[in-house]
Amino acid sequence: ARMATYTSPVLRGGEPAVRISVPVAGQKEIYLYVLGAPEVVYAAADWADAKLIDDTGKETFISRITLLEGQLSKDCNLFSGVSGPIRIAGRKFERGIEMYPDGIGKVRVALDKPSARLEAWIGIDDWVGKHGAVRFIVTGPEGAAREDLWDLAARDFSEEAPRREMKW
């Protein structure tokens, strides 16, 4: 089943966490992206309390399952590496993942069992202060292929003028 892509508004450092609930029914894997908008430096993007929920309401935290692809920190921020909790606008979260859009801003998540939705609080981690501006994306395989295509185009057409001239 084709999945509708969720794209957040631009979230900036210091802003409160935003709660999302994204339908993922029928998917065997989903992809989480964080994209600098435009600032990638200091954009420590948190998916706090991120969990998959099945039709019965059973929750499975993303940080507790095997993630197939991507660079991230589980249940702590990347600044501390091992001990600092995820915090968004002063709110502490015990679980979640943190990603950087200037690294590999993509995580592929296998859904080993049927899930109805992904829920999370998204935002920029407090350790970067008011820096960073990021969009969060949740998508299926088709949407991931589109996102990855844009990455290749950006690499191959690094100057702004040729990018504007591309027509699809």
N, CA, C and O of each residue as an XYZ file, in Angstrom:
672
protein
N       0.843     -1.194      0.000
C       0.000      0.000      0.000
C       0.878      1.244      0.000
O       1.846      1.338      0.754
N       0.531      2.178     -0.841
C       1.279      3.424     -0.909
C       0.944      4.291      0.307
O      -0.220      4.405      0.691
N       1.948      4.887      0.898
C       1.785      5.686      2.109
C       1.836      7.170      1.766
O       2.682      7.604      0.984
N       0.934      7.937      2.348
C       0.990      9.401      2.210
C       2.180      9.907      3.016
O       2.373      9.498      4.161
N       2.969     10.785      2.432
C       4.139     11.345      3.109
C       3.717     12.456      4.054
O       2.923     13.326      3.697
N       4.263     12.416      5.274
C       4.062     13.511      6.231
C       5.297     14.397      6.184
O       6.418     13.898      6.275
N       5.106     15.703      6.044
C       6.193     16.679      6.101
C       5.817     17.746      7.111
O       4.754     18.357      7.005
N       6.679     17.973      8.086
C       6.406     18.967      9.127
C       6.656     20.375      8.601
O       7.330     20.556      7.587
N       6.114     21.364      9.292
C       6.579     22.720      9.026
C       8.037     22.828      9.496
O       8.534     21.917     10.158
N       8.715     23.905      9.171
C      10.084     24.107      9.643
C      10.038     24.328     11.154
O       9.307     25.188     11.645
N      10.826     23.541     11.880
C      10.938     23.676     13.333
C      12.320     24.217     13.647
O      13.308     23.807     13.039
N      12.387     25.139     14.598
C      13.643     25.818     14.927
C      14.034     25.566     16.379
O      13.194     25.267     17.227
N      15.335     25.694     16.640
C      15.830     25.534     18.003
C      15.120     26.477     18.959
O      14.887     27.643     18.640
N      14.780     25.964     20.136
C      14.099     26.757     21.150
C      12.586     26.677     21.087
O      11.910     27.076     22.035
N      12.031     26.164     19.975
C      10.575     26.048     19.859
C      10.093     24.789     20.567
O      10.831     23.809     20.662
N       8.850     24.810     21.067
C       8.318     23.622     21.751
C       8.191     22.430     20.810
O       8.085     22.586     19.593
N       8.203     21.239     21.397
C       8.015     20.007     20.634
C       6.619     19.993     20.017
O       5.667     20.525     20.587
N       6.519     19.376     18.849
C       5.252     19.249     18.128
C       4.884     17.765     18.101
O       5.700     16.928     17.715
N       3.671     17.444     18.507
C       3.216     16.051     18.510
C       2.723     15.677     17.117
O       1.957     16.413     16.495
N       3.176     14.520     16.639
C       2.691     14.017     15.353
C       2.106     12.610     15.539
O       2.512     11.862     16.428
N       1.156     12.280     14.686
C       0.587     10.938     14.613
C       0.382     10.659     13.128
O      -0.471     11.269     12.483
N       1.174      9.733     12.595
C       1.211      9.481     11.155
C       0.726      8.057     10.876
O       1.297      7.107     11.412
N      -0.317      7.884     10.048
C      -0.767      6.534      9.694
C       0.310      5.776      8.918
O       0.891      6.302      7.969
N       0.571      4.523      9.335
C       1.563      3.690      8.662
C       1.007      2.295      8.338
O       1.767      1.386      8.005
N      -0.303      2.131      8.435
C      -0.930      0.828      8.198
C      -0.571      0.305      6.809
O      -0.568      1.053      5.831
N      -0.272     -0.980      6.742
C       0.046     -1.623      5.472
C       1.499     -1.520      5.055
O       1.880     -2.078      4.027
N       2.326     -0.817      5.831
C       3.733     -0.648      5.470
C       4.588     -1.747      6.091
O       4.336     -2.186      7.213
N       5.597     -2.181      5.351
C       6.572     -3.147      5.871
C       7.819     -2.423      6.380
O       8.583     -2.966      7.178
N       8.013     -1.184      5.904
C       9.092     -0.323      6.397
C       8.694      1.121      6.167
O       7.948      1.450      5.245
N       9.222      1.978      7.043
C       9.013      3.417      6.895
C      10.379      4.094      6.973
O      11.359      3.512      7.438
N      10.412      5.325      6.510
C      11.649      6.111      6.501
C      11.412      7.414      7.239
O      10.405      8.090      7.027
N      12.350      7.758      8.107
C      12.330      9.031      8.821
C      13.456      9.883      8.269
O      14.606      9.447      8.214
N      13.123     11.095      7.862
C      14.115     12.036      7.335
C      14.114     13.300      8.171
O      13.083     13.696      8.712
N      15.282     13.934      8.274
C      15.391     15.294      8.777
C      16.190     16.085      7.751
O      17.285     15.684      7.358
N      15.636     17.207      7.326
C      16.258     18.034      6.296
C      16.492     19.428      6.839
O      15.584     20.038      7.403
N      17.705     19.939      6.673
C      17.989     21.316      7.065
C      17.150     22.264      6.242
O      16.978     22.073      5.038
N      16.626     23.294      6.898
C      15.703     24.206      6.211
C      16.013     25.664      6.539
O      15.213     26.265      7.255
N      17.068     26.268      6.095
C      18.183     25.669      5.364
C      19.343     25.284      6.275
O      20.286     24.629      5.831
N      19.285     25.686      7.552
C      20.452     25.539      8.419
C      20.615     24.101      8.901
O      19.759     23.578      9.615
N      21.707     23.473      8.509
C      21.965     22.117      8.971
C      22.929     22.103     10.147
O      22.949     21.139     10.912
N      23.730     23.157     10.307
C      24.662     23.216     11.421
C      23.850     23.386     12.705
O      22.954     24.228     12.771
N      24.156     22.610     13.691
C      23.477     22.607     14.996
C      22.044     22.082     14.932
O      21.322     22.201     15.922
N      21.616     21.526     13.850
C      20.231     21.068     13.747
C      20.109     19.658     14.320
O      19.990     18.688     13.572
N      20.139     19.549     15.629
C      20.015     18.266     16.318
C      18.536     17.906     16.390
O      17.820     18.370     17.277
N      18.085     17.083     15.457
C      16.658     16.798     15.286
C      16.232     15.605     16.128
O      16.774     14.509     15.983
N      15.260     15.820     17.007
C      14.779     14.780     17.918
C      13.421     14.238     17.498
O      12.510     14.986     17.144
N      13.315     12.925     17.550
C      12.042     12.202     17.431
C      11.808     11.655     18.839
O      12.112     10.492     19.108
N      11.276     12.470     19.728
C      11.146     12.111     21.139
C       9.919     11.229     21.367
O       8.863     11.438     20.769
N      10.085     10.243     22.243
C       9.017      9.275     22.545
C       8.422      8.673     21.276
O       7.233      8.356     21.242
N       9.233      8.514     20.237
C       8.760      7.953     18.967
C       8.382      6.499     19.160
O       9.172      5.702     19.666
N       7.171      6.160     18.753
C       6.687      4.790     18.946
C       5.732      4.394     17.843
O       5.028      5.219     17.261
N       5.734      3.094     17.575
C       4.769      2.495     16.662
C       3.629      1.942     17.503
O       3.857      1.354     18.560
N       2.411      2.131     17.035
C       1.234      1.673     17.771
C       0.416      0.779     16.847
O       0.111      1.149     15.713
N       0.063     -0.408     17.353
C      -0.723     -1.329     16.526
C      -2.220     -1.091     16.735
O      -2.614     -0.199     17.486
N      -3.043     -1.888     16.072
C      -4.501     -1.712     16.137
C      -5.081     -1.930     17.527
O      -6.164     -1.431     17.832
N      -4.364     -2.677     18.376
C      -4.862     -2.928     19.735
C      -4.394     -1.862     20.715
O      -4.800     -1.868     21.877
N      -3.538     -0.941     20.256
C      -3.006      0.103     21.128
C      -1.656     -0.227     21.734
O      -1.107      0.581     22.483
N      -1.103     -1.401     21.426
C       0.220     -1.772     21.945
C       1.286     -0.876     21.328
O       1.309     -0.653     20.117
N       2.171     -0.365     22.189
C       3.221      0.567     21.770
C       4.580     -0.118     21.728
O       4.908     -0.922     22.600
N       5.367      0.209     20.704
C       6.752     -0.240     20.601
C       7.599      0.985     20.297
O       7.440      1.614     19.251
N       8.508      1.324     21.222
C       9.349      2.497     21.012
C      10.366      2.238     19.901
O      10.995      1.181     19.845
N      10.508      3.217     19.030
C      11.445      3.108     17.890
C      12.865      2.828     18.374
O      13.596      2.071     17.737
N      13.256      3.427     19.483
C      14.626      3.240     19.970
C      14.871      1.829     20.484
O      16.012      1.474     20.780
N      13.829      1.021     20.598
C      13.959     -0.351     21.095
C      13.971     -1.397     19.978
O      14.148     -2.584     20.250
N      13.786     -0.974     18.736
C      13.783     -1.941     17.640
C      15.032     -1.743     16.784
O      15.723     -0.730     16.898
N      15.309     -2.715     15.936
C      16.465     -2.635     15.053
C      16.160     -1.684     13.904
O      15.191     -1.867     13.166
N      16.993     -0.680     13.767
C      16.853      0.278     12.673
C      17.811     -0.167     11.568
O      18.991     -0.405     11.825
N      17.308     -0.276     10.356
C      18.057     -0.896      9.277
C      19.121     -0.017      8.651
O      20.095     -0.526      8.096
N      18.956      1.276      8.727
C      19.854      2.173      7.997
C      19.794      3.537      8.660
O      18.724      3.964      9.094
N      20.931      4.232      8.748
C      20.933      5.598      9.237
C      21.909      5.828     10.375
O      22.418      4.889     10.987
N      22.156      7.106     10.641
C      23.011      7.532     11.742
C      22.134      8.232     12.761
O      21.374      9.140     12.424
N      22.244      7.804     14.007
C      21.402      8.388     15.034
C      21.952      8.044     16.401
O      22.875      7.242     16.542
N      21.367      8.667     17.393
C      21.651      8.345     18.779
C      20.334      7.902     19.405
O      19.306      8.546     19.196
N      20.349      6.816     20.164
C      19.129      6.287     20.779
C      19.041      6.707     22.243
O      19.992      6.540     23.006
N      17.892      7.252     22.621
C      17.550      7.574     24.011
C      18.500      8.569     24.674
O      18.539      8.660     25.901
N      19.254      9.303     23.891
C      20.105     10.371     24.421
C      20.417     11.326     23.276
O      20.172     11.014     22.111
N      20.966     12.509     23.622
C      21.309     13.425     22.541
C      22.719     13.140     22.040
O      23.530     12.544     22.749
N      23.001     13.563     20.830
C      24.300     13.298     20.219
C      25.432     14.062     20.883
O      26.590     13.649     20.815
N      25.102     15.179     21.527
C      26.130     15.981     22.176
C      26.768     15.188     23.309
O      27.991     15.172     23.453
N      25.938     14.533     24.110
C      26.461     13.769     25.245
C      26.945     12.399     24.803
O      27.900     11.849     25.352
N      26.265     11.862     23.800
C      26.638     10.554     23.300
C      26.120      9.388     24.103
O      25.704      8.385     23.524
N      26.130      9.485     25.420
C      25.701      8.322     26.200
C      24.772      8.641     27.359
O      24.034      7.757     27.794
N      24.774      9.831     27.866
C      24.035     10.028     29.107
C      23.013     11.157     29.091
O      22.054     11.127     29.863
N      23.194     12.127     28.249
C      22.284     13.276     28.275
C      20.924     12.951     27.706
O      20.830     12.381     26.619
N      19.876     13.299     28.412
C      18.538     13.006     27.891
C      18.173     13.918     26.729
O      18.742     14.996     26.557
N      17.224     13.465     25.947
C      16.659     14.303     24.900
C      15.820     15.385     25.583
O      15.010     15.092     26.462
N      16.024     16.634     25.169
C      15.244     17.758     25.716
C      14.860     18.680     24.573
O      15.692     19.058     23.748
N      13.577     19.035     24.544
C      13.084     19.996     23.564
C      12.369     21.096     24.323
O      11.377     20.838     25.005
N      12.867     22.333     24.210
C      12.291     23.507     24.895
C      12.062     23.229     26.377
O      11.005     23.544     26.925
N      13.074     22.630     27.021
C      13.016     22.373     28.450
C      12.280     21.103     28.850
O      12.325     20.711     30.016
N      11.614     20.461     27.924
C      10.876     19.233     28.226
C      11.786     18.026     28.006
O      12.352     17.847     26.928
N      11.917     17.203     29.048
C      12.792     16.032     29.002
C      12.010     14.804     28.517
O      10.865     14.582     28.909
N      12.660     14.019     27.658
C      12.089     12.781     27.145
C      13.054     11.644     27.442
O      14.254     11.768     27.199
N      12.543     10.550     27.961
C      13.382      9.395     28.313
C      13.761      8.560     27.090
O      14.808      7.914     27.077
N      12.912      8.573     26.067
C      13.142      7.732     24.895
C      13.069      8.562     23.627
O      12.481      9.643     23.594
N      13.687      8.021     22.584
C      13.620      8.677     21.285
C      14.921      8.501     20.528
O      15.846      7.830     20.986
N      14.969      9.118     19.363
C      16.200      9.118     18.575
C      16.523     10.554     18.168
O      15.636     11.394     18.013
N      17.816     10.806     18.001
C      18.275     12.119     17.550
C      19.095     11.920     16.284
O      19.922     11.014     16.193
N      18.844     12.794     15.304
C      19.519     12.717     14.002
C      20.042     14.101     13.620
O      19.601     15.121     14.151
N      20.983     14.109     12.696
C      21.520     15.350     12.133
C      21.255     15.407     10.640
O      21.548     14.438      9.940
N      20.708     16.512     10.119
C      20.506     16.599      8.673
C      21.799     16.793      7.884
O      21.808     16.591      6.669
N      22.900     17.184      8.552
C      24.143     17.361      7.791
C      24.955     16.064      7.729
O      26.009     16.032      7.093
N      24.494     15.024      8.362
C      25.097     13.701      8.216
C      24.190     12.923      7.286
O      23.797     13.411      6.226
N      23.866     11.720      7.691
C      22.888     10.934      6.946
C      21.558     11.164      7.641
O      21.256     10.512      8.640
N      20.767     12.082      7.121
C      19.514     12.485      7.755
C      18.361     11.577      7.403
O      17.256     12.050      7.134
N      18.604     10.261      7.401
C      17.592      9.284      7.002
C      17.748      8.040      7.864
O      18.859      7.562      8.096
N      16.611      7.522      8.338
C      16.600      6.260      9.073
C      15.520      5.375      8.471
O      14.380      5.802      8.290
N      15.889      4.148      8.165
C      14.929      3.164      7.635
C      14.527      2.240      8.777
O      15.376      1.648      9.443
N      13.220      2.126      8.993
C      12.669      1.358     10.108
C      11.858      0.195      9.553
O      10.889      0.408      8.824
N      12.248     -1.045      9.893
C      11.479     -2.225      9.494
C      10.311     -2.391     10.462
O      10.482     -2.314     11.678
N       9.134     -2.616      9.911
C       7.962     -2.873     10.739
C       7.754     -4.381     10.762
O       7.112     -4.942      9.874
N       8.298     -5.028     11.775
C       8.252     -6.488     11.880
C       6.848     -7.024     12.105
O       6.560     -8.186     11.818
N       5.983     -6.171     12.619
C       4.590     -6.564     12.829
C       3.713     -5.407     12.364
O       4.174     -4.267     12.300
N       2.468     -5.687     12.043
C       1.589     -4.616     11.551
C       1.460     -3.471     12.568
O       1.268     -3.701     13.762
N       1.567     -2.265     12.076
C       1.426     -1.071     12.913
C       0.393     -0.154     12.281
O       0.288     -0.071     11.057
N      -0.358      0.524     13.110
C      -1.383      1.449     12.623
C      -0.826      2.850     12.426
O      -1.182      3.537     11.469
N       0.068      3.279     13.355
C       0.569      4.648     13.251
C       1.898      4.807     13.988
O       2.270      3.999     14.839
N       2.594      5.881     13.625
C       3.806      6.331     14.307
C       3.426      7.592     15.058
O       2.852      8.517     14.484
N       3.746      7.627     16.337
C       3.542      8.843     17.124
C       4.881      9.300     17.671
O       5.732      8.479     18.013
N       5.068     10.611     17.753
C       6.312     11.170     18.285
C       6.103     12.641     18.629
O       5.142     13.277     18.196
N       7.029     13.151     19.414
C       7.175     14.590     19.625
C       8.430     14.977     18.862
O       9.492     14.400     19.096
N       8.331     15.938     17.954
C       9.480     16.313     17.124
C       9.930     17.728     17.474
O       9.127     18.578     17.859
N      11.236     17.960     17.329
C      11.783     19.289     17.590
C      13.303     19.243     17.614
O      13.915     18.203     17.374
N      13.902     20.405     17.912
C      15.361     20.554     17.961
C      15.812     20.447     19.416
O      15.236     21.080     20.301
N      16.846     19.640     19.656
C      17.328     19.420     21.020
C      17.873     20.709     21.643
O      18.483     21.539     20.970
N      17.634     20.845     22.945
C      18.036     22.047     23.684
C      19.536     22.314     23.676
O      19.947     23.466     23.811
N      20.367     21.281     23.522
C      21.803     21.516     23.626
C      22.328     22.451     22.545
O      23.425     22.991     22.685
N      21.564     22.658     21.459
C      22.010     23.574     20.403
C      21.435     24.977     20.569
O      21.688     25.852     19.741
N      20.663     25.198     21.632
C      20.099     26.527     21.860
C      19.061     26.878     20.807
O      18.198     26.065     20.475
N      19.151     28.090     20.285
C      18.169     28.552     19.296
C      18.656     28.335     17.863
O      18.089     28.885     16.919
N      19.701     27.537     17.709
C      20.228     27.223     16.376
C      19.385     26.138     15.715
O      18.577     25.474     16.366
N      19.586     25.974     14.431
C      18.979     24.877     13.693
C      17.592     25.184     13.177
O      16.805     25.863     13.837
N      17.299     24.681     11.999
C      15.977     24.775     11.368
C      15.812     23.514     10.532
O      16.608     23.255      9.629
N      14.784     22.734     10.829
C      14.655     21.396     10.250
C      13.210     21.098      9.864
O      12.268     21.563     10.506
N      13.059     20.316      8.805
C      11.778     19.687      8.465
C      11.915     18.199      8.775
O      12.958     17.597      8.523
N      10.865     17.622      9.318
C      10.798     16.198      9.616
C       9.878     15.548      8.587
O       8.824     16.093      8.258
N      10.276     14.387      8.082
C       9.483     13.686      7.068
C       9.331     12.227      7.484
O      10.291     11.590      7.918
N       8.112     11.706      7.348
C       7.829     10.280      7.525
C       7.225      9.813      6.207
O       6.256     10.395      5.719
N       7.800      8.763      5.637
C       7.313      8.301      4.336
C       7.534      6.802      4.170
O       8.226      6.172      4.970
N       6.943      6.246      3.133
C       7.136      4.849      2.766
C       8.229      4.725      1.714
O       8.915      5.705      1.420
N       8.402      3.536      1.141
C       9.468      3.320      0.154
C       9.398      4.238     -1.070
O      10.434      4.695     -1.552
N       8.185      4.514     -1.582
C       8.074      5.383     -2.762
C       8.523      6.804     -2.436
O       9.258      7.420     -3.208
N       8.087      7.317     -1.303
C       8.494      8.658     -0.885
C       9.980      8.732     -0.618
O      10.617      9.743     -0.915
N      10.550      7.654     -0.050
C      11.990      7.617      0.214
C      12.777      7.672     -1.095
O      13.811      8.334     -1.177
N      12.283      6.978     -2.108
C      12.957      7.016     -3.413
C      12.977      8.441     -3.961
O      13.978      8.867     -4.537
N      11.879      9.183     -3.788
C      11.835     10.584     -4.237
C      12.824     11.443     -3.455
O      13.562     12.236     -4.038
N      12.836     11.281     -2.126
C      13.774     12.067     -1.302
C      15.218     11.780     -1.703
O      16.031     12.696     -1.830
N      15.526     10.505     -1.901
C      16.897     10.137     -2.266
C      17.279     10.679     -3.642
O      18.433     11.043     -3.864
N      16.321     10.735     -4.563
C      16.577     11.298     -5.879
C      16.983     12.758     -5.772
O      17.894     13.203     -6.470
N      16.308     13.515     -4.896
C      16.670     14.923     -4.713
C      18.076     15.067     -4.140
O      18.797     15.999     -4.497
N      18.470     14.160     -3.259
C      19.842     14.194     -2.733
C      20.859     14.006     -3.846
O      21.877     14.698     -3.889
N      20.584     13.065     -4.751
C      21.493     12.845     -5.877
C      21.546     14.059     -6.805
O      22.614     14.436     -7.286
N      20.391     14.662     -7.050
C      20.360     15.857     -7.893
C      21.136     16.997     -7.252
O      21.859     17.722     -7.935
N      20.989     17.156     -5.949
C      21.721     18.224     -5.248
C      23.223     17.996     -5.321
O      23.996     18.945     -5.452
N      23.631     16.742     -5.237
C      25.057     16.431     -5.336
C      25.587     16.722     -6.733
O      26.664     17.294     -6.896
N      24.811     16.318     -7.743
C      25.262     16.467     -9.119
C      25.121     17.883     -9.656
O      25.839     18.280    -10.574
N      24.187     18.647     -9.079
C      23.970     20.037     -9.496
C      24.145     20.916     -8.270
O      23.172     21.408     -7.699
N      25.388     21.106     -7.875
C      25.677     21.780     -6.610
C      25.458     23.294     -6.662
O      25.347     23.933     -5.616
N      25.396     23.865     -7.840
C      25.169     25.304     -7.945
C      23.679     25.592     -8.047
O      22.923     24.820     -8.637
N      23.266     26.715     -7.463
C      21.843     27.031     -7.365
C      21.172     27.253     -8.724
O      20.053     26.784     -8.933
N      21.828     27.957     -9.649
C      21.200     28.270    -10.940
C      20.799     27.006    -11.717
O      19.661     26.928    -12.180
N      21.694     26.006    -11.879
C      21.275     24.797    -12.595
C      20.129     24.062    -11.889
O      19.281     23.466    -12.554
N      20.094     24.097    -10.557
C      19.003     23.439     -9.835
C      17.658     24.068    -10.193
O      16.667     23.364    -10.386
N      17.632     25.397    -10.281
C      16.380     26.100    -10.610
C      15.945     25.798    -12.015
O      14.750     25.861    -12.304
N      16.863     25.470    -12.911
C      16.519     25.214    -14.306
C      16.027     23.812    -14.558
O      15.509     23.534    -15.640
N      16.173     22.897    -13.581
C      15.716     21.517    -13.772
C      14.200     21.462    -13.854
O      13.499     22.125    -13.090
N      13.710     20.673    -14.778
C      12.263     20.453    -14.915
C      12.042     18.947    -14.910
O      12.789     18.196    -15.536
N      11.015     18.519    -14.203
C      10.747     17.092    -14.076
C       9.433     16.754    -14.710
O       9.027     15.591    -14.707
